[in-house]
Amino acid sequence: MKIRIKADAHHRISSGRSQSFHAGTEVSVPKATADALVARGVAEVIGGEKPSTEEE
């Protein structure tokens, strides 16, 4: 899923792996990563895809 990073952020993938993202960049990440960053308010989805919500 393609997202735009709105604020510098880190995302832990597992206990030994994490990713860093810089504000203003556009990246393609797995849906689970995109959903987590969007839910935290540090990213927004680019294009027609919508992030998952807890209510679905």
GIHU-V822001 format. One record per residue. N is the residue number from 1. RES is the residue in one letter. PHI is phi as a letter, one per 40 degrees, with the letter a starting at -180 (NA if undefined). PSI is psi in radians with two decimals (none if undefined). OMEGA is omega in whole degrees, -180 to 180 (* if undefined). Layout:
n=N res=RES phi=PHI psi=PSI omega=OMEGA
n=N res=RES phi=PHI psi=PSI omega=OMEGA
This chain:
n=1 res=M phi=NA psi=2.42 omega=-179
n=2 res=K phi=c psi=2.25 omega=-180
n=3 res=I phi=b psi=2.77 omega=173
n=4 res=R phi=b psi=2.24 omega=-179
n=5 res=I phi=c psi=2.18 omega=-178
n=6 res=K phi=c psi=-0.43 omega=180
n=7 res=A phi=a psi=2.57 omega=177
n=8 res=D phi=d psi=2.39 omega=-176
n=9 res=A phi=a psi=2.75 omega=174
n=10 res=H phi=b psi=2.53 omega=178
n=11 res=H phi=b psi=2.15 omega=179
n=12 res=R phi=c psi=2.13 omega=179
n=13 res=I phi=c psi=-0.75 omega=177
n=14 res=S phi=a psi=-3.10 omega=-177
n=15 res=S phi=c psi=-0.42 omega=-179
n=16 res=G phi=b psi=0.02 omega=-177
n=17 res=R phi=b psi=2.41 omega=174
n=18 res=S phi=a psi=2.85 omega=179
n=19 res=Q phi=b psi=2.57 omega=175
n=20 res=S phi=b psi=2.47 omega=180
n=21 res=F phi=b psi=2.47 omega=-178
n=22 res=H phi=b psi=2.41 omega=-180
n=23 res=A phi=d psi=2.42 omega=177
n=24 res=G phi=g psi=-0.10 omega=-180
n=25 res=T phi=c psi=2.72 omega=174
n=26 res=E phi=b psi=2.24 omega=-176
n=27 res=V phi=b psi=2.74 omega=174
n=28 res=S phi=b psi=2.11 omega=-176
n=29 res=V phi=b psi=2.85 omega=175
n=30 res=P phi=d psi=2.66 omega=-177
n=31 res=K phi=d psi=-0.72 omega=-179
n=32 res=A phi=c psi=-0.71 omega=178
n=33 res=T phi=c psi=-0.79 omega=179
n=34 res=A phi=c psi=-0.81 omega=180
n=35 res=D phi=d psi=-0.75 omega=-179
n=36 res=A phi=c psi=-0.76 omega=-179
n=37 res=L phi=c psi=-0.69 omega=178
n=38 res=V phi=c psi=-0.74 omega=180
n=39 res=A phi=c psi=-0.58 omega=178
n=40 res=R phi=c psi=-0.18 omega=178
n=41 res=G phi=g psi=0.24 omega=-179
n=42 res=V phi=b psi=0.00 omega=-180
n=43 res=A phi=a psi=2.82 omega=174
n=44 res=E phi=b psi=2.60 omega=-179
n=45 res=V phi=c psi=2.42 omega=176
n=46 res=I phi=b psi=2.33 omega=178
n=47 res=G phi=g psi=-2.80 omega=-172
n=48 res=G phi=c psi=-0.24 omega=-177
n=49 res=E phi=c psi=2.51 omega=177
n=50 res=K phi=b psi=2.50 omega=177
n=51 res=P phi=c psi=2.73 omega=177
n=52 res=S phi=c psi=2.69 omega=175
n=53 res=T phi=b psi=2.78 omega=180
n=54 res=E phi=c psi=-0.47 omega=-174
n=55 res=E phi=c psi=-0.28 omega=-177
n=56 res=E phi=c psi=none omega=*
